[in-house]
Amino acid sequence: MAKYLVQGSYTDQGLKGLLKEGGSKRRAVVEQLAKKIGGKLEAFYFAFGGDDFVIILDLPSNTDMAAAAIVAQASGTVKSRVTVLMTPEDMDQAVQRKVDFRPPE
């Protein structure tokens, strides 16, 4: 499983839906979506400032995250960006890998 940070904002249409349904309903919808694709919702927060929401998802693959993001964005109710999250142990493995690289001259 991989972890993803999803940050974003609601469009005018999305804000109207939020006003109608409330915050708990939005969290439940995201939780259900994650379950249906074999993952789980780890955290869901509303925010103000640059982002309206911050979500952490634990999903099986990048493909699953991409599918969820495409469907959400295509709805016209949100604009979001996704960051793949890595554990410190993932980073330990990455820095131990030998990679041949020659910088441009």
Backbone as CSV, one residue per row, in Angstrom:
resi,resn,N_x,N_y,N_z,CA_x,CA_y,CA_z,C_x,C_y,C_z
1,MET,0.846,-1.179,0.000,0.000,0.000,0.000,0.890,1.241,0.000
2,ALA,0.403,2.265,-0.645,1.118,3.528,-0.706,0.255,4.622,-0.086
3,LYS,0.912,5.613,0.456,0.201,6.734,1.081,0.276,7.959,0.177
4,TYR,-0.831,8.700,0.179,-0.953,9.871,-0.669,-1.537,11.030,0.129
5,LEU,-0.955,12.203,-0.060,-1.475,13.442,0.494,-2.247,14.131,-0.627
6,VAL,-3.524,14.395,-0.396,-4.367,15.072,-1.381,-4.763,16.413,-0.780
7,GLN,-4.423,17.484,-1.477,-4.764,18.839,-1.038,-5.550,19.497,-2.149
8,GLY,-6.557,20.254,-1.782,-7.309,20.892,-2.844,-8.353,21.863,-2.371
9,SER,-9.113,22.313,-3.352,-10.148,23.316,-3.127,-11.425,22.906,-3.833
10,TYR,-12.529,23.365,-3.299,-13.818,23.143,-3.932,-14.079,24.245,-4.945
11,THR,-14.737,23.887,-6.040,-15.230,24.881,-6.991,-16.508,25.463,-6.390
12,ASP,-17.097,26.439,-7.074,-18.372,27.001,-6.601,-19.419,25.902,-6.462
13,GLN,-19.462,25.014,-7.445,-20.413,23.898,-7.411,-20.130,22.986,-6.212
14,GLY,-18.867,22.706,-5.960,-18.496,21.865,-4.827,-18.853,22.502,-3.491
15,LEU,-18.668,23.796,-3.377,-19.025,24.496,-2.138,-20.527,24.455,-1.892
16,LYS,-21.323,24.543,-2.967,-22.773,24.440,-2.812,-23.147,23.053,-2.286
17,GLY,-22.484,22.022,-2.802,-22.718,20.668,-2.316,-22.299,20.504,-0.865
18,LEU,-21.174,21.111,-0.500,-20.702,21.057,0.884,-21.699,21.739,1.818
19,LEU,-22.216,22.884,1.410,-23.227,23.578,2.219,-24.466,22.713,2.410
20,LYS,-24.834,21.989,1.385,-26.030,21.145,1.436,-25.815,19.894,2.283
21,GLU,-24.657,19.208,2.098,-24.430,17.910,2.728,-23.638,17.968,4.029
22,GLY,-22.810,18.982,4.202,-21.984,19.073,5.405,-20.662,18.329,5.266
23,GLY,-19.804,18.536,6.230,-18.454,17.989,6.204,-18.370,16.498,6.467
24,SER,-19.174,15.996,7.400,-19.124,14.565,7.731,-19.507,13.703,6.539
25,LYS,-20.467,14.159,5.758,-20.894,13.422,4.561,-19.761,13.356,3.541
26,ARG,-19.010,14.437,3.381,-17.877,14.442,2.444,-16.830,13.435,2.888
27,ARG,-16.526,13.430,4.177,-15.547,12.475,4.693,-16.025,11.041,4.446
28,ALA,-17.301,10.767,4.685,-17.853,9.425,4.479,-17.755,8.998,3.019
29,VAL,-17.990,9.927,2.100,-17.891,9.616,0.671,-16.462,9.231,0.303
30,VAL,-15.484,9.989,0.794,-14.073,9.685,0.499,-13.678,8.361,1.149
31,GLU,-14.144,8.124,2.356,-13.851,6.863,3.044,-14.405,5.676,2.258
32,GLN,-15.612,5.800,1.755,-16.233,4.738,0.971,-15.485,4.518,-0.344
33,LEU,-15.091,5.596,-1.012,-14.329,5.486,-2.256,-13.034,4.718,-2.009
34,ALA,-12.306,5.074,-0.951,-11.040,4.402,-0.635,-11.263,2.909,-0.387
35,LYS,-12.299,2.566,0.371,-12.604,1.158,0.651,-12.897,0.379,-0.614
36,LYS,-13.676,0.973,-1.513,-14.067,0.295,-2.749,-12.879,-0.025,-3.641
37,ILE,-11.794,0.729,-3.527,-10.619,0.431,-4.345,-9.528,-0.263,-3.531
38,GLY,-9.917,-0.794,-2.389,-8.996,-1.617,-1.615,-8.090,-0.873,-0.658
39,GLY,-8.420,0.372,-0.354,-7.580,1.164,0.535,-8.345,1.662,1.738
40,LYS,-7.785,2.701,2.358,-8.481,3.298,3.498,-8.150,4.781,3.595
41,LEU,-9.079,5.486,4.192,-8.897,6.908,4.490,-8.169,6.990,5.816
42,GLU,-7.012,7.618,5.823,-6.255,7.760,7.064,-6.597,9.047,7.796
43,ALA,-6.785,10.131,7.044,-7.104,11.420,7.671,-7.864,12.285,6.679
44,PHE,-8.791,13.079,7.188,-9.558,14.024,6.372,-9.765,15.271,7.219
45,TYR,-9.236,16.369,6.734,-9.381,17.647,7.442,-9.858,18.720,6.478
46,PHE,-10.688,19.602,6.985,-11.028,20.812,6.252,-10.037,21.883,6.690
47,ALA,-9.776,22.820,5.803,-8.799,23.868,6.083,-9.303,25.168,5.468
48,PHE,-8.661,26.254,5.822,-8.923,27.497,5.125,-7.594,28.157,4.845
49,GLY,-7.591,28.983,3.824,-6.352,29.536,3.303,-6.242,29.076,1.868
50,GLY,-5.104,28.520,1.513,-4.889,28.061,0.143,-5.658,26.804,-0.215
51,ASP,-5.950,25.955,0.764,-6.653,24.696,0.527,-7.929,24.640,1.349
52,ASP,-8.935,23.962,0.779,-10.189,23.728,1.504,-10.167,22.394,2.237
53,PHE,-9.339,21.459,1.763,-9.266,20.147,2.400,-7.865,19.560,2.276
54,VAL,-7.553,18.693,3.242,-6.296,17.942,3.262,-6.673,16.506,3.633
55,ILE,-6.276,15.569,2.793,-6.656,14.165,2.961,-5.409,13.301,2.871
56,ILE,-5.333,12.260,3.699,-4.286,11.243,3.557,-4.983,9.920,3.280
57,LEU,-4.612,9.305,2.156,-5.174,8.027,1.737,-4.102,6.960,1.726
58,ASP,-4.485,5.752,2.058,-3.613,4.581,1.968,-4.245,3.699,0.897
59,LEU,-3.652,3.654,-0.296,-4.233,2.950,-1.439,-3.259,1.931,-2.011
60,PRO,-3.789,0.934,-2.733,-2.925,-0.129,-3.255,-1.862,0.334,-4.261
61,SER,-2.161,1.344,-5.084,-1.193,1.681,-6.143,-1.384,3.102,-6.653
62,ASN,-0.390,3.551,-7.418,-0.488,4.857,-8.078,-1.658,4.874,-9.058
63,THR,-1.921,3.747,-9.702,-3.034,3.652,-10.640,-4.359,3.893,-9.928
64,ASP,-4.525,3.311,-8.735,-5.747,3.538,-7.966,-5.890,5.000,-7.572
65,MET,-4.792,5.627,-7.159,-4.835,7.036,-6.784,-5.178,7.882,-7.996
66,ALA,-4.572,7.575,-9.133,-4.850,8.334,-10.350,-6.321,8.204,-10.744
67,ALA,-6.872,6.993,-10.654,-8.278,6.777,-11.000,-9.186,7.610,-10.103
68,ALA,-8.921,7.606,-8.808,-9.732,8.380,-7.868,-9.616,9.876,-8.156
69,ALA,-8.406,10.340,-8.412,-8.193,11.769,-8.677,-8.878,12.202,-9.964
70,ILE,-8.811,11.364,-10.988,-9.441,11.706,-12.274,-10.951,11.831,-12.113
71,VAL,-11.556,10.871,-11.418,-13.010,10.905,-11.210,-13.410,12.140,-10.398
72,ALA,-12.659,12.430,-9.347,-12.981,13.598,-8.521,-12.859,14.895,-9.325
73,GLN,-11.761,15.025,-10.063,-11.553,16.249,-10.848,-12.591,16.381,-11.965
74,ALA,-12.929,15.260,-12.598,-13.899,15.287,-13.696,-15.295,15.673,-13.225
75,SER,-15.559,15.531,-11.935,-16.874,15.908,-11.401,-17.100,17.415,-11.490
76,GLY,-16.021,18.166,-11.613,-16.138,19.621,-11.671,-16.341,20.279,-10.318
77,THR,-16.250,19.495,-9.237,-16.508,20.047,-7.906,-15.252,20.318,-7.101
78,VAL,-14.114,19.771,-7.534,-12.856,19.974,-6.816,-11.703,20.195,-7.783
79,LYS,-10.702,20.856,-7.283,-9.396,20.978,-7.938,-8.391,20.524,-6.893
80,SER,-7.614,19.509,-7.211,-6.703,18.978,-6.192,-5.356,18.622,-6.779
81,ARG,-4.417,18.381,-5.882,-3.087,17.906,-6.252,-2.724,16.780,-5.299
82,VAL,-1.948,15.844,-5.800,-1.606,14.646,-5.043,-0.099,14.573,-4.861
83,THR,0.332,14.248,-3.642,1.744,14.033,-3.333,1.900,12.610,-2.818
84,VAL,2.812,11.854,-3.433,3.116,10.513,-2.934,3.957,10.672,-1.672
85,LEU,3.561,9.978,-0.610,4.280,10.064,0.659,5.177,8.850,0.849
86,MET,6.338,9.074,1.435,7.297,8.003,1.692,7.632,7.965,3.177
87,THR,7.817,6.762,3.701,8.219,6.613,5.097,9.725,6.842,5.213
88,PRO,10.226,7.070,6.413,11.666,7.167,6.595,12.386,5.887,6.139
89,GLU,11.739,4.735,6.321,12.343,3.473,5.883,12.417,3.386,4.356
90,ASP,11.406,3.915,3.675,11.461,3.993,2.214,12.659,4.831,1.783
91,MET,12.873,5.942,2.469,13.991,6.816,2.132,15.319,6.127,2.431
92,ASP,15.390,5.360,3.534,16.607,4.591,3.828,16.961,3.680,2.660
93,GLN,15.956,2.989,2.112,16.200,2.100,0.974,16.631,2.891,-0.254
94,ALA,16.013,4.040,-0.475,16.343,4.853,-1.644,17.788,5.346,-1.607
95,VAL,18.239,5.804,-0.435,19.598,6.354,-0.372,20.663,5.258,-0.432
96,GLN,20.263,4.014,-0.198,21.216,2.910,-0.280,21.329,2.324,-1.686
97,ARG,20.440,2.686,-2.568,20.486,2.183,-3.945,21.608,2.870,-4.701
98,LYS,22.287,2.095,-5.504,23.344,2.638,-6.357,22.744,2.982,-7.716
99,VAL,22.894,4.239,-8.102,22.352,4.721,-9.365,23.475,5.399,-10.139
100,ASP,23.672,4.995,-11.377,24.668,5.649,-12.225,24.032,6.891,-12.843
101,PHE,24.703,8.012,-12.648,24.193,9.268,-13.187,25.357,10.137,-13.589
102,ARG,25.274,10.726,-14.769,26.289,11.670,-15.210,25.594,12.989,-15.455
103,PRO,25.973,14.038,-14.711,25.345,15.338,-14.932,25.732,15.917,-16.285
104,PRO,24.933,16.842,-16.800,25.280,17.470,-18.074,26.583,18.248,-17.941
105,GLU,27.320,18.284,-19.016,28.621,18.992,-18.993,28.518,20.364,-19.576
